[in-house]
C-alpha cells in the first residue's frame, strides 16, 4: 500500500506541469471539468480541513453539493472560497494516515484562495 501511495504522489507531481501553490494558471486552464455539478467550476467554500504531512484534505461545498479534495499542504480555513486545478479523481481512496476511506477524492495540483 505504501508503494501505491508513493506512486500516486509521484504521478501527481510529475504528470503535469509544476505549478506554484496558490497560483492560478496563465492562459488556458489545465483543468478537467467534471459532469458532477458540485465540482464543475473547480471551486468551492471550505467546510472542513484536515492537515497531514504533505497534504491538506478539504471538504468543499459548491452548488449545494459537498466533495473532498487533497492538495499539497495549503494554509486554508473554514469559510475560505478556493479554486483548484484538478489532477485526478480516485474512488474509494483509503488514507492510512487518516484511517479513513473517501468515496471520491479529487487530487489537485494547486489551489488559490479567492478574495
Secondary structure, DSSP 4 states (H G I P E B T S, - for coil): -HHHHHHHHHHHHHSS----TT-PPSSS------SSGGGTTSEEEEEEEEEETTEEEEEEEETTEEEEEEEES----TT-EEEEEEEEEEEEEEETTTTEEEEEEEEEEEEEEE-
